[in-house]
Each structure stands twice: as C-alpha cells, then as structure tokens.
Amino acid sequence: MDAAEIKKLDKAHIMHSWAVNATLDPTVISDVDGVYLIDGNGRKILDFSSQLLCVNVGHKNQKIIKAIQEQAEKVCYVYPGFSYESRVKLGQTLAGVTPGDLEKFFFTLGGAEANDNAIKIARAYTRKHKILARYRSYHGATFGAITLTGDPRRPPVEPGIPGVIHVLDPYCYRCPFGSTYPECGIQCVEHIAEVIQYEIADTVAAVIIEPVTGSNGIIIPPDGYLKRLREICDENNILLIADEVMSGFGRTGQWFAIQNWDVVPDLITMAKGLTSSYIPLGAVAMCREVSSTLDEEMLYCGLTYNAHPLSCAAAKATIEVYREEKLIENARVMGSILKAELERLKEKHACVGDARAIGLFSCLELVKNKRTKEPLSPYNAMGKAAENSTEISKHLMARGLFTFVRWMFLFIAPPLSISEDQLREGLSIIDEVLDYADTLTEK
Ligand SMILES: Cc1ncc(COP(=O)(O)O)c(C=O)c1O
C-alpha cells in the first residue's frame, strides 16, 4: 500500500488517541530500524523519543522478534489460571532485576492497567482506601489511572474514582513553595506528611509517584526527597507505589529510576520498556510482605490477557537484551554526554529556561523569557494555544527528527542503543531548531 492509500483508510477507520482527529495529518511509517523510522516516502527519521518513550532497546531487535516467533509456534494462549513456562521464566528473570524483595508479579497489558491493579492491591493489603498522587503526573487513561493523574488530561473525564487526593511536586525550577534547594529543607515532601495528617493516616492506603516524572517534564526529585517519602510512608503504614512505566528499564541509567536514590518501594508498576513495546505487557511488582498477605485471600484482579504467554516470552528476551547489549551502561555513558550538551544549549539559547536529564531521560523547558520563566507554550495548551510547540515539532520533523514537544517541554529520550554519533546528529538538529524557537522569545 502506498502512503496516500494508508492515509485515506486511516481517515476512514482509525480514531487516534489524544488527538482532535479531524485536524490530524499523521505521518505514515513504513519501516523502522535501530534508532530510525522510515516514513511513507522512504525518508529516514531519527527517533529521539523511542516512540512513546517505550521502544527502549531500539527498533527491530532480532532476539525479541525471534522470541515472539518461537513462542507463537509453541503456544499463543493459555488462560490465567494455568501455569505456563514462559510466564514463570519471566517471573524468575524479572525478580532478578527488581529492587529489594519485590519478587512476585501481577501481569497486565499496559501501564494504566498496572496502576489500576496497584490501587486494588494497596487497598486490599492496607484495608484503607485513599491514594495520594501528585499534580504533575500522568498514570494512564483508564478511569482509575486517569484519576491518579494530576495533569490537565484528568479534568475533562472527571468524575473518576473516589478517594484520590493530589499533592504538590518536587519541581525545583518552579518550586510551588517559592523556595530553593537545599535551604528549603525539601518542603515539598514535608507537605505530603502534612496532607496525610489532614486526611488521617488510617484512611490512606498508598502514595503513588513517578520517581522521575516523565511526561510532565522530567522532574528529578532533589536528593533526600525519596528517602524522606519512604520514611513518611513507613511512619504512617502507607504503601509507596513507584510508577516506573516510563522511567523503568534503563531509561535513567538504572533498571528502575528509584534505584538512583537507593529507595525500595512496596509496589512498582511497569510496562513500556518491559517488552520494549514489541508486544503489550505491564506488571505490578509486589514486595514479599504484600504478596504473602494477599496470597491468603481472594485476589480481586483479573484480565483475559493476564500474563499472556507471547508477551512473557518477549519480556524475558527483552531483559536479556538489556543485559547482553549493555544498554543500561550505554544509557549512563550517553546520558552524561547528553546532560553536558543540554547545559550547553541552555547557555546558548534564549528560549531554554531549564535543562533536566538523568540517563537518556531528558527535556528542555522552553520559555519566552528566562527571567520571568513564562512558558513558550502554556502548561495544558492545546490547539491554537499550543502553536509554538506545534511549530517547533514541525521544524524538527522537517529536518528528520521525531520527538515530543508538548506544552513547554521538548523531550529527548532516544533508544538506549543510540551511539554517540547518532546522539550528536540529533542534538545538532535540535540546536538549529532552537535558533528558530529563540525568535519566539521576548526581546
Ligand atoms: C508514568 C506513566 N504511567 C502510566 C502510563 C500509562 O501506560 P499505558 O499507556 O501503557 O496504559 C504512562 C504512559 O505514558 C506513563 O508515562
């Protein structure tokens, strides 16, 4: 099929997510290779966001493809109540990379379902019901997960589920308390302790956080934040849930982002990098205390595709690829080059207010004015209000680079397999486009 035919059928039959479909003109992708996408006209595009920050190992990894093919030849499906080899092998392999004693898993199809099930598990274990989540967060689009979400994707679909309370973020660039680290004493985490007091600890089941916030602008917590949050949870018998759907699987230079601060949560939710998105799979990892308690009770969680044999085979192969190809080490090495280069871009360009990076998880925060920090596109902008970010995306695509420019954030999160030359190639395109973005700033 040629690109024009695909576009025609797309218009007729496909509803794309998070889009005003009538205004959408989606690029046709005809092939993929490593860190590149090939469009419908055969043009090579550098994938600087691993698609939806999920194809962590890069495109067309032969080991994962072969694992899926071989599993498909053997057994495609057995129901969740049966035991099956690819399931247990994945459980064993995954327990080898999760921190602490998080060694038992409930498998889902994606990240939102993992978060929904984590809520159920936390409520069942603690016999409490409230969940604290942060405002600058995204946890998925199912009703539970979108209620956890604090960002502007939530209000249009409210009311969601009861019992979710939002708290402020460790967003040092725009500190919600007007303070500066470290003199602030990490007020943002003490604020969570205060909210727990008001809500009464006996009603709060869990706090869910993205250890490094993803789609709300790569918010990296200051040192001490996560350790103190762990203490606050322990003091109040509240579970700590780390949503590692985006930050997990090497993205930050560790298997899981929370490991950068040596903190072990009670539950981890994951998806995306678990299979590098070659096939859908998510999971809730549970610590031994939670799983052993729930082992004695009916587990009120269920999915037809729970621990799907094909997905489990793909995930085991993916974890082996991270190890064999030393991708997490590469994320650290490339990440330090990236961090230095983003600092350079921040110094050079009037439009770059802040640069945040950890491993290959990074963004530039674009502003109209470095002093006032007025965003180049407002947080929550859509349509016409988002035209600055839309234009920047178009300029990047025109030069052969795909990444997300959403609200005031320009994300840089290429596959962990990227080479230094490829990284520098993409950064020089961004540098050029930032010259254009500088013309949008206040003189
Ligand atoms: C941190 C986080 N949690 C959950 C989700 C939802 O995952 P899914 O889209 O697989 O449901 C996402 C998706 O981007 C995410 O970034």
The ligand as an ORCA input file, in Angstrom:
! r2SCAN-3c Opt
* xyz 0 1
  C       4.326      7.173     34.169
  C       3.258      6.519     33.336
  N       2.367      5.704     33.928
  C       1.415      5.079     33.225
  C       1.290      5.265     31.881
  C       0.196      4.571     31.127
  O       0.688      3.493     30.417
  P      -0.180      2.865     29.224
  O      -0.277      3.920     28.189
  O       0.625      1.664     28.832
  O      -1.505      2.499     29.792
  C       2.193      6.089     31.218
  C       2.095      6.302     29.764
  O       2.755      7.083     29.173
  C       3.198      6.747     31.965
  O       4.070      7.584     31.394
*
